[in-house]
Amino acid sequence: MLKFNQQELPKLAFKTAVKKPIPIQCAQIMESFEVETLEGVMKGKAGDWLMVGVTGELYVCDNDIFKKSYQLKY
């Protein structure tokens, strides 16, 4: 079994990929919260986002990551 760790980039022939622009539903929650996800219960901090994935699954997105990864449509 192959193992990879965060401290050392493996010597592989990496390709470049761009994430598809798939619209999702989201809501910023202004208090601490918990959500039951496919991987178990996740905790969100005040200001984090509750996301609905492409198959209807719920998950938490940290506000800093949200700002780097998503653009709201109005």
N, C-alpha and C positions, 0 to 999 in steps of 0.2 A: 504494500500500500504506500502511495506517495504521501509525504507530509510536507507542508509549507508553513512558514512562520512569518510574523510581521517584520522581523528585523532583517531579513535577507530576501531580496527579490530573486526568484528562481531564474536560471538561465534558460528561458523558453523563447520561442518565436512568437512573441505577443503581437496581436493585430490591434488596430484601432477600431473602436465601435462607438457609435453615437446612440444614445437612448432615444427610442421612438417618442414622438410627442403625443402621448396618450393622455387625454383629459381624465382627471380623477376628481372626486368630491372630497372636500376638506373643510374643517371648521377649526378656528383657533379657540382654544379653551383657556379661560383666564383664571383658572384655579387648578390645584392639583387634582389629578384624576387617574383612574385605572380603567383598562379596557381588556376584555378577554379576546386574545388573538389566537391564530392558528398554532403559535408556539407557546402559548400559555398567557398568564396575566402580565401585562406591561403597565408600568407607571409613567404618567406624564406629569411634567411640571407646569406651573402656571405659565401660559404663553406658548406652550407646545401645541401641536396640531393633531387632531383626530382625523385620520385619513381613511377613505374607503377605496380599497384596491380594485383592480380590473375584474376580479371575480366576486366582488362584494365583501371581501374580508376587511376587518377593521384593524388598524394599527396606529401607533404613535410615531410622530415625526418631530424631533427636536427643532425648536424654532430657528436656531442657527443653521442647521442643515436645510430646513425648508427654504430659508432665504437664499441659500447658495444653489438650490436644485430646482425651485419652482418659481413660476411667475403667475400671479393671480390674473384671471380673466374677469372683466367686469361686464 
